[in-house]
């Protein structure tokens, strides 16, 4: 058991775990906000509330840009060499 404990860098393992959880939950939540914004924008536009529809459309755009940025960041991190 000690050989295994010495072979594993537990600090790196814990860093990967928390980063994965943060990215998984965070990106999923931001994507959900984008879907909610798109849905509300359509509802507001149909209801004749142009300003609210525009605000929800901006929220949707920002959320999807954030998701795309997170994806690009992930690709950059994976392709970097130390």
C-alpha positions as CSV (number, residue, x, y, z in Angstrom):
1,X,0.0,0.0,0.0
2,X,2.9,2.4,0.7
3,X,4.3,2.0,-2.8
4,X,0.9,3.0,-4.3
5,X,0.7,6.0,-1.9
6,X,4.2,7.1,-2.9
7,X,3.5,6.7,-6.6
8,X,0.4,8.9,-6.6
9,X,0.6,12.6,-6.4
10,X,-2.5,13.2,-4.3
11,X,-2.3,16.9,-4.6
12,X,-2.6,16.7,-8.4
13,X,-5.4,14.1,-8.1
14,X,-7.4,16.4,-5.8
15,X,-6.7,19.4,-8.1
16,X,-8.1,17.4,-11.1
17,X,-11.2,16.4,-9.1
18,X,-12.1,19.9,-7.9
19,X,-11.4,21.5,-11.3
20,X,-13.5,18.8,-13.1
21,X,-16.4,19.3,-10.7
22,X,-16.2,23.1,-11.0
23,X,-16.0,23.0,-14.8
24,X,-18.7,20.4,-15.1
25,X,-21.2,22.1,-12.8
26,X,-20.3,25.7,-13.8
27,X,-20.5,25.2,-17.6
28,X,-23.7,23.2,-17.2
29,X,-25.2,26.0,-15.1
30,X,-24.2,28.7,-17.6
31,X,-25.6,26.7,-20.5
32,X,-28.8,26.3,-18.6
33,X,-29.0,30.0,-18.1
34,X,-28.6,30.4,-21.8
35,X,-31.4,28.0,-22.6
36,X,-33.6,29.8,-20.0
37,X,-32.8,33.2,-21.5
38,X,-33.7,31.9,-25.0
39,X,-37.0,30.5,-23.8
40,X,-37.9,33.7,-21.9
41,X,-36.9,35.9,-24.9
42,X,-39.3,34.0,-27.2
43,X,-42.1,34.2,-24.6
44,X,-41.5,37.9,-24.0
45,X,-41.5,38.6,-27.7
46,X,-44.7,36.8,-28.2
47,X,-46.2,38.7,-25.3
48,X,-45.3,42.0,-26.8
49,X,-42.5,42.9,-24.3
50,X,-39.8,44.0,-26.7
51,X,-37.4,45.3,-24.0
52,X,-37.6,42.2,-21.9
53,X,-37.1,40.0,-25.0
54,X,-34.0,42.0,-25.9
55,X,-32.6,41.7,-22.3
56,X,-33.2,37.9,-22.3
57,X,-31.6,37.7,-25.8
58,X,-28.5,39.5,-24.5
59,X,-28.4,37.1,-21.5
60,X,-28.6,34.2,-23.9
61,X,-25.8,35.5,-26.0
62,X,-23.6,36.2,-23.0
63,X,-24.2,32.7,-21.6
64,X,-23.4,30.9,-24.9
65,X,-20.3,33.1,-25.4
66,X,-19.2,32.1,-21.9
67,X,-19.7,28.4,-22.7
68,X,-17.8,28.7,-25.9
69,X,-15.0,30.4,-24.1
70,X,-14.9,27.7,-21.5
71,X,-14.7,25.1,-24.2
72,X,-11.9,26.9,-26.0
73,X,-10.0,27.3,-22.7
74,X,-10.4,23.6,-22.1
75,X,-9.0,22.8,-25.5
76,X,-6.0,25.1,-25.0
77,X,-5.2,23.6,-21.6
78,X,-5.4,20.0,-23.0
79,X,-3.1,20.8,-25.9
80,X,-0.5,22.7,-24.0
81,X,2.8,20.9,-23.2
82,X,4.6,21.5,-20.0
